[in-house]
């Protein structure tokens, strides 16, 4: 079975913040961002959907435009790349 994950390099402090302090970090595990270490964050498809519900002023908000998906922490946007992970 394949699972799509969305991964961004956001820096160690931002990865920790998104995984532990963002509004989506308080949801059930499958809806939370996951800190992968080395400043990387991963979101499952369910977590991506939950993050899309955040307001644009909230850490972890998702935007999508012609340049792709971005996750936001403060005023900084980080590109999310799609990765398939075998489960």
N, CA, C and O atoms as CSV, one atom per row, in Angstrom:
chain,resi,resn,atom,element,x,y,z
A,1,UNK,N,N,0.844,-1.182,0.000
A,1,UNK,CA,C,0.000,0.000,0.000
A,1,UNK,C,C,0.884,1.238,0.000
A,1,UNK,O,O,1.885,1.294,0.715
A,2,UNK,N,N,0.513,2.234,-0.806
A,2,UNK,CA,C,1.262,3.478,-0.889
A,2,UNK,C,C,0.554,4.573,-0.094
A,2,UNK,O,O,-0.673,4.668,-0.126
A,3,UNK,N,N,1.300,5.377,0.599
A,3,UNK,CA,C,0.791,6.539,1.310
A,3,UNK,C,C,1.529,7.761,0.804
A,3,UNK,O,O,2.759,7.783,0.755
A,4,UNK,N,N,0.769,8.776,0.430
A,4,UNK,CA,C,1.399,10.029,0.008
A,4,UNK,C,C,1.642,10.887,1.227
A,4,UNK,O,O,0.746,11.095,2.045
A,5,UNK,N,N,2.862,11.385,1.341
A,5,UNK,CA,C,3.252,12.316,2.392
A,5,UNK,C,C,3.737,13.589,1.736
A,5,UNK,O,O,4.273,13.565,0.629
A,6,UNK,N,N,3.548,14.685,2.415
A,6,UNK,CA,C,3.967,15.989,1.939
A,6,UNK,C,C,5.049,16.478,2.897
A,6,UNK,O,O,4.795,16.664,4.087
A,7,UNK,N,N,6.256,16.685,2.374
A,7,UNK,CA,C,7.427,16.966,3.205
A,7,UNK,C,C,7.991,18.346,2.854
A,7,UNK,O,O,8.083,18.720,1.685
A,8,UNK,N,N,8.363,19.089,3.895
A,8,UNK,CA,C,8.984,20.401,3.714
A,8,UNK,C,C,10.163,20.534,4.668
A,8,UNK,O,O,10.145,19.998,5.775
A,9,UNK,N,N,11.181,21.252,4.226
A,9,UNK,CA,C,12.300,21.612,5.082
A,9,UNK,C,C,11.968,22.988,5.658
A,9,UNK,O,O,11.961,23.988,4.940
A,10,UNK,N,N,11.695,23.024,6.959
A,10,UNK,CA,C,11.237,24.254,7.618
A,10,UNK,C,C,12.183,24.732,8.716
A,10,UNK,O,O,11.967,25.795,9.299
A,11,UNK,N,N,13.221,23.962,9.001
A,11,UNK,CA,C,14.120,24.287,10.113
A,11,UNK,C,C,13.682,23.568,11.378
A,11,UNK,O,O,12.496,23.303,11.574
A,12,UNK,N,N,14.637,23.258,12.226
A,12,UNK,CA,C,14.363,22.456,13.424
A,12,UNK,C,C,13.350,23.109,14.359
A,12,UNK,O,O,12.447,22.435,14.855
A,13,UNK,N,N,13.483,24.402,14.606
A,13,UNK,CA,C,12.551,25.083,15.518
A,13,UNK,C,C,11.138,25.087,14.966
A,13,UNK,O,O,10.184,24.840,15.704
A,14,UNK,N,N,10.989,25.367,13.669
A,14,UNK,CA,C,9.662,25.386,13.061
A,14,UNK,C,C,9.047,23.990,13.002
A,14,UNK,O,O,7.842,23.838,13.197
A,15,UNK,N,N,9.857,22.979,12.736
A,15,UNK,CA,C,9.338,21.603,12.700
A,15,UNK,C,C,8.798,21.219,14.076
A,15,UNK,O,O,7.724,20.629,14.186
A,16,UNK,N,N,9.545,21.554,15.113
A,16,UNK,CA,C,9.091,21.253,16.476
A,16,UNK,C,C,7.810,22.014,16.800
A,16,UNK,O,O,6.888,21.454,17.393
A,17,UNK,N,N,7.750,23.277,16.417
A,17,UNK,CA,C,6.554,24.087,16.663
A,17,UNK,C,C,5.332,23.490,15.958
A,17,UNK,O,O,4.273,23.346,16.569
A,18,UNK,N,N,5.473,23.147,14.691
A,18,UNK,CA,C,4.344,22.598,13.943
A,18,UNK,C,C,3.887,21.256,14.509
A,18,UNK,O,O,2.690,20.969,14.538
A,19,UNK,N,N,4.828,20.439,14.955
A,19,UNK,CA,C,4.494,19.099,15.457
A,19,UNK,C,C,3.938,19.106,16.875
A,19,UNK,O,O,3.269,18.156,17.281
A,20,UNK,N,N,4.208,20.175,17.639
A,20,UNK,CA,C,3.797,20.154,19.051
A,20,UNK,C,C,2.908,21.310,19.488
A,20,UNK,O,O,2.170,21.174,20.464
A,21,UNK,N,N,2.958,22.447,18.792
A,21,UNK,CA,C,2.256,23.628,19.278
A,21,UNK,C,C,1.216,24.210,18.324
A,21,UNK,O,O,0.424,25.061,18.730
A,22,UNK,N,N,1.201,23.771,17.071
A,22,UNK,CA,C,0.199,24.295,16.139
A,22,UNK,C,C,-1.177,23.743,16.505
A,22,UNK,O,O,-1.287,22.775,17.258
A,23,UNK,N,N,-2.210,24.359,15.972
A,23,UNK,CA,C,-3.559,23.894,16.293
A,23,UNK,C,C,-3.772,22.454,15.818
A,23,UNK,O,O,-4.468,21.692,16.488
A,24,UNK,N,N,-3.194,22.068,14.688
A,24,UNK,CA,C,-3.363,20.698,14.206
A,24,UNK,C,C,-2.570,19.689,15.037
A,24,UNK,O,O,-2.867,18.495,14.998
A,25,UNK,N,N,-1.569,20.149,15.785
A,25,UNK,CA,C,-0.793,19.245,16.644
A,25,UNK,C,C,-1.643,18.676,17.778
A,25,UNK,O,O,-1.265,17.682,18.399
A,26,UNK,N,N,-2.786,19.299,18.049
A,26,UNK,CA,C,-3.666,18.854,19.127
A,26,UNK,C,C,-4.692,17.818,18.656
A,26,UNK,O,O,-5.452,17.286,19.465
A,27,UNK,N,N,-4.714,17.536,17.360
A,27,UNK,CA,C,-5.684,16.596,16.803
A,27,UNK,C,C,-5.199,15.151,16.955
A,27,UNK,O,O,-4.096,14.905,17.442
A,28,UNK,N,N,-6.032,14.211,16.534
A,28,UNK,CA,C,-5.639,12.799,16.533
A,28,UNK,C,C,-4.365,12.625,15.692
A,28,UNK,O,O,-4.101,13.410,14.781
A,29,UNK,N,N,-3.595,11.604,16.004
A,29,UNK,CA,C,-2.271,11.412,15.404
A,29,UNK,C,C,-2.272,11.488,13.878
A,29,UNK,O,O,-1.368,12.086,13.293
A,30,UNK,N,N,-3.264,10.898,13.231
A,30,UNK,CA,C,-3.271,10.870,11.765
A,30,UNK,C,C,-3.482,12.253,11.135
A,30,UNK,O,O,-3.273,12.423,9.934
A,31,UNK,N,N,-3.893,13.236,11.937
A,31,UNK,CA,C,-4.125,14.592,11.442
A,31,UNK,C,C,-3.012,15.569,11.829
A,31,UNK,O,O,-3.079,16.750,11.488
A,32,UNK,N,N,-2.004,15.089,12.531
A,32,UNK,CA,C,-0.925,15.953,13.019
A,32,UNK,C,C,0.257,15.993,12.060
A,32,UNK,O,O,0.547,15.001,11.392
A,33,UNK,N,N,0.943,17.136,11.988
A,33,UNK,CA,C,2.236,17.178,11.297
A,33,UNK,C,C,3.245,16.325,12.081
A,33,UNK,O,O,3.166,16.224,13.306
A,34,UNK,N,N,4.176,15.724,11.371
A,34,UNK,CA,C,5.175,14.860,12.007
A,34,UNK,C,C,6.566,15.468,11.809
A,34,UNK,O,O,6.976,15.751,10.683
A,35,UNK,N,N,7.282,15.663,12.915
A,35,UNK,CA,C,8.656,16.162,12.873
A,35,UNK,C,C,9.562,14.992,12.497
A,35,UNK,O,O,9.681,14.026,13.251
A,36,UNK,N,N,10.197,15.081,11.332
A,36,UNK,CA,C,11.072,14.010,10.852
A,36,UNK,C,C,12.512,14.161,11.319
A,36,UNK,O,O,13.337,13.285,11.059
A,37,UNK,N,N,12.828,15.249,11.999
A,37,UNK,CA,C,14.211,15.536,12.364
A,37,UNK,C,C,14.895,16.287,11.228
A,37,UNK,O,O,14.337,16.407,10.138
A,38,UNK,N,N,16.065,16.777,11.472
A,38,UNK,CA,C,16.840,17.519,10.471
A,38,UNK,C,C,16.064,18.688,9.876
A,38,UNK,O,O,16.300,19.067,8.729
A,39,UNK,N,N,15.134,19.265,10.649
A,39,UNK,CA,C,14.396,20.429,10.177
A,39,UNK,C,C,13.302,20.131,9.176
A,39,UNK,O,O,12.812,21.038,8.504
A,40,UNK,N,N,12.909,18.859,9.066
A,40,UNK,CA,C,11.879,18.473,8.097
A,40,UNK,C,C,10.569,18.139,8.806
A,40,UNK,O,O,10.560,17.596,9.911
A,41,UNK,N,N,9.475,18.473,8.149
A,41,UNK,CA,C,8.141,18.167,8.645
A,41,UNK,C,C,7.420,17.364,7.564
A,41,UNK,O,O,7.623,17.599,6.373
A,42,UNK,N,N,6.577,16.415,7.981
A,42,UNK,CA,C,5.800,15.615,7.032
A,42,UNK,C,C,4.331,15.670,7.422
A,42,UNK,O,O,3.981,15.660,8.602
A,43,UNK,N,N,3.484,15.729,6.409
A,43,UNK,CA,C,2.045,15.694,6.614
A,43,UNK,C,C,1.460,14.576,5.760
A,43,UNK,O,O,1.746,14.483,4.567
A,44,UNK,N,N,0.646,13.734,6.373
A,44,UNK,CA,C,-0.092,12.738,5.611
A,44,UNK,C,C,-1.171,13.474,4.825
A,44,UNK,O,O,-1.344,14.681,4.993
A,45,UNK,N,N,-1.890,12.764,3.976
A,45,UNK,CA,C,-2.988,13.403,3.250
A,45,UNK,C,C,-4.046,13.921,4.225
A,45,UNK,O,O,-4.617,14.989,4.009
A,46,UNK,N,N,-4.308,13.169,5.294
A,46,UNK,CA,C,-5.278,13.631,6.300
A,46,UNK,C,C,-4.776,14.872,7.025
A,46,UNK,O,O,-5.545,15.803,7.268
A,47,UNK,N,N,-3.495,14.893,7.370
A,47,UNK,CA,C,-2.918,16.057,8.050
A,47,UNK,C,C,-2.918,17.272,7.125
A,47,UNK,O,O,-3.151,18.394,7.573
A,48,UNK,N,N,-2.661,17.054,5.848
A,48,UNK,CA,C,-2.704,18.152,4.888
A,48,UNK,C,C,-4.112,18.737,4.839
A,48,UNK,O,O,-4.280,19.956,4.835
A,49,UNK,N,N,-5.118,17.877,4.802
A,49,UNK,CA,C,-6.497,18.349,4.798
A,49,UNK,C,C,-6.830,19.156,6.036
A,49,UNK,O,O,-7.493,20.189,5.941
A,50,UNK,N,N,-6.383,18.702,7.191
A,50,UNK,CA,C,-6.633,19.432,8.433
A,50,UNK,C,C,-5.924,20.787,8.412
A,50,UNK,O,O,-6.487,21.785,8.861
A,51,UNK,N,N,-4.709,20.828,7.900
A,51,UNK,CA,C,-3.953,22.080,7.844
A,51,UNK,C,C,-4.572,23.075,6.870
A,51,UNK,O,O,-4.436,24.285,7.051
A,52,UNK,N,N,-5.248,22.578,5.842
A,52,UNK,CA,C,-5.930,23.468,4.890
A,52,UNK,C,C,-7.072,24.226,5.561
A,52,UNK,O,O,-7.501,25.266,5.062
A,53,UNK,N,N,-7.567,23.714,6.688
A,53,UNK,CA,C,-8.662,24.358,7.406
A,53,UNK,C,C,-8.195,25.528,8.281
A,53,UNK,O,O,-9.014,26.307,8.768
A,54,UNK,N,N,-6.883,25.647,8.476
A,54,UNK,CA,C,-6.357,26.728,9.308
A,54,UNK,C,C,-6.493,28.068,8.595
A,54,UNK,O,O,-6.457,28.137,7.367
A,55,UNK,N,N,-6.648,29.121,9.372
A,55,UNK,CA,C,-6.656,30.470,8.814
A,55,UNK,C,C,-5.262,30.857,8.361
A,55,UNK,O,O,-4.270,30.345,8.880
A,56,UNK,N,N,-5.184,31.753,7.402
A,56,UNK,CA,C,-3.878,32.110,6.834
A,56,UNK,C,C,-2.919,32.725,7.846
A,56,UNK,O,O,-1.711,32.748,7.611
A,57,UNK,N,N,-3.434,33.223,8.964
A,57,UNK,CA,C,-2.566,33.815,9.991
A,57,UNK,C,C,-2.027,32.776,10.969
A,57,UNK,O,O,-1.193,33.102,11.815
A,58,UNK,N,N,-2.489,31.535,10.867
A,58,UNK,CA,C,-2.072,30.490,11.811
A,58,UNK,C,C,-0.854,29.732,11.299
A,58,UNK,O,O,-0.733,29.460,10.104
A,59,UNK,N,N,0.057,29.390,12.230
A,59,UNK,CA,C,1.197,28.555,11.863
A,59,UNK,C,C,0.690,27.207,11.387
A,59,UNK,O,O,-0.166,26.591,12.022
A,60,UNK,N,N,1.229,26.753,10.256
A,60,UNK,CA,C,0.827,25.479,9.683
A,60,UNK,C,C,-0.207,25.612,8.587
A,60,UNK,O,O,-0.623,24.609,8.007
A,61,UNK,N,N,-0.634,26.837,8.287
A,61,UNK,CA,C,-1.602,27.046,7.207
A,61,UNK,C,C,-0.989,26.608,5.880
A,61,UNK,O,O,0.221,26.706,5.677
A,62,UNK,N,N,-1.836,26.130,4.991
A,62,UNK,CA,C,-1.412,25.643,3.675
A,62,UNK,C,C,-1.961,26.570,2.603
A,62,UNK,O,O,-3.121,26.978,2.661
A,63,UNK,N,N,-1.128,26.901,1.626
A,63,UNK,CA,C,-1.589,27.608,0.437
A,63,UNK,C,C,-1.165,26.806,-0.781
A,63,UNK,O,O,-0.206,26.036,-0.740
A,64,UNK,N,N,-1.902,27.007,-1.862
A,64,UNK,CA,C,-1.570,26.342,-3.122
A,64,UNK,C,C,-1.760,27.349,-4.239
A,64,UNK,O,O,-2.799,28.002,-4.338
A,65,UNK,N,N,-0.740,27.464,-5.079
A,65,UNK,CA,C,-0.820,28.348,-6.230
A,65,UNK,C,C,-0.075,27.705,-7.386
A,65,UNK,O,O,0.243,26.517,-7.334
A,66,UNK,N,N,0.201,28.459,-8.407
A,66,UNK,CA,C,0.888,27.936,-9.583
A,66,UNK,C,C,2.272,27.387,-9.289
A,66,UNK,O,O,2.813,26.613,-10.079
A,67,UNK,N,N,2.845,27.774,-8.171
A,67,UNK,CA,C,4.181,27.296,-7.803
A,67,UNK,C,C,4.142,26.094,-6.882
A,67,UNK,O,O,5.194,25.570,-6.516
A,68,UNK,N,N,2.947,25.636,-6.494
A,68,UNK,CA,C,2.836,24.440,-5.670
A,68,UNK,C,C,2.250,24.697,-4.297
A,68,UNK,O,O,1.683,25.755,-4.024
A,69,UNK,N,N,2.405,23.698,-3.441
A,69,UNK,CA,C,1.910,23.750,-2.064
A,69,UNK,C,C,2.962,24.369,-1.155
A,69,UNK,O,O,4.157,24.119,-1.309
A,70,UNK,N,N,2.503,25.179,-0.209
A,70,UNK,CA,C,3.405,25.750,0.796
A,70,UNK,C,C,2.751,25.641,2.165
A,70,UNK,O,O,1.535,25.757,2.311
A,71,UNK,N,N,3.606,25.413,3.167
A,71,UNK,CA,C,3.174,25.462,4.560
A,71,UNK,C,C,3.817,26.701,5.157
A,71,UNK,O,O,4.971,27.016,4.868
A,72,UNK,N,N,3.051,27.407,6.002
A,72,UNK,CA,C,3.495,28.702,6.516
A,72,UNK,C,C,3.755,28.652,8.006
A,72,UNK,O,O,3.004,28.046,8.770
A,73,UNK,N,N,4.843,29.306,8.404
A,73,UNK,CA,C,5.167,29.549,9.802
A,73,UNK,C,C,5.500,31.029,9.877
A,73,UNK,O,O,6.507,31.473,9.327
A,74,UNK,N,N,4.649,31.793,10.560
A,74,UNK,CA,C,4.812,33.243,10.558
A,74,UNK,C,C,4.667,33.758,9.141
A,74,UNK,O,O,3.703,33.433,8.448
A,75,UNK,N,N,5.633,34.568,8.709
A,75,UNK,CA,C,5.596,35.138,7.362
A,75,UNK,C,C,6.381,34.317,6.343
A,75,UNK,O,O,6.536,34.740,5.198
A,76,UNK,N,N,6.877,33.149,6.748
A,76,UNK,CA,C,7.710,32.327,5.870
A,76,UNK,C,C,6.935,31.123,5.343
A,76,UNK,O,O,6.323,30.377,6.108
A,77,UNK,N,N,6.971,30.948,4.021
A,77,UNK,CA,C,6.338,29.806,3.376
A,77,UNK,C,C,7.391,28.807,2.933
A,77,UNK,O,O,8.454,29.186,2.440
A,78,UNK,N,N,7.089,27.530,3.111
A,78,UNK,CA,C,8.032,26.460,2.770
A,78,UNK,C,C,7.353,25.490,1.814
A,78,UNK,O,O,6.230,25.048,2.055
A,79,UNK,N,N,8.042,25.165,0.729
A,79,UNK,CA,C,7.483,24.292,-0.293
A,79,UNK,C,C,7.325,22.861,0.217
A,79,UNK,O,O,8.233,22.297,0.827
A,80,UNK,N,N,6.160,22.294,-0.044
A,80,UNK,CA,C,5.881,20.896,0.305
A,80,UNK,C,C,6.079,20.033,-0.931
A,80,UNK,O,O,5.504,20.310,-1.983
A,81,UNK,N,N,6.878,19.004,-0.810
A,81,UNK,CA,C,7.104,18.038,-1.890
A,81,UNK,C,C,6.362,16.758,-1.577
A,81,UNK,O,O,6.314,16.337,-0.421
A,82,UNK,N,N,5.788,16.135,-2.580
A,82,UNK,CA,C,5.048,14.877,-2.413
A,82,UNK,C,C,6.027,13.715,-2.442
A,82,UNK,O,O,6.888,13.631,-3.318
A,83,UNK,N,N,5.881,12.814,-1.467
A,83,UNK,CA,C,6.705,11.613,-1.368
A,83,UNK,C,C,5.802,10.422,-1.139
A,83,UNK,O,O,4.897,10.494,-0.308
A,84,UNK,N,N,6.020,9.325,-1.853
A,84,UNK,CA,C,5.275,8.092,-1.610
A,84,UNK,C,C,6.065,7.229,-0.647
A,84,UNK,O,O,7.262,7.008,-0.827
A,85,UNK,N,N,5.380,6.743,0.381
A,85,UNK,CA,C,6.008,5.896,1.387
A,85,UNK,C,C,5.249,4.576,1.413
A,85,UNK,O,O,4.024,4.575,1.540
A,86,UNK,N,N,5.945,3.464,1.297
A,86,UNK,CA,C,5.297,2.158,1.396
A,86,UNK,C,C,4.938,1.881,2.834
A,86,UNK,O,O,5.730,2.120,3.745
A,87,UNK,N,N,3.735,1.373,3.030
A,87,UNK,CA,C,3.296,1.050,4.398
A,87,UNK,C,C,3.074,-0.435,4.530
A,87,UNK,O,O,2.702,-0.911,5.602
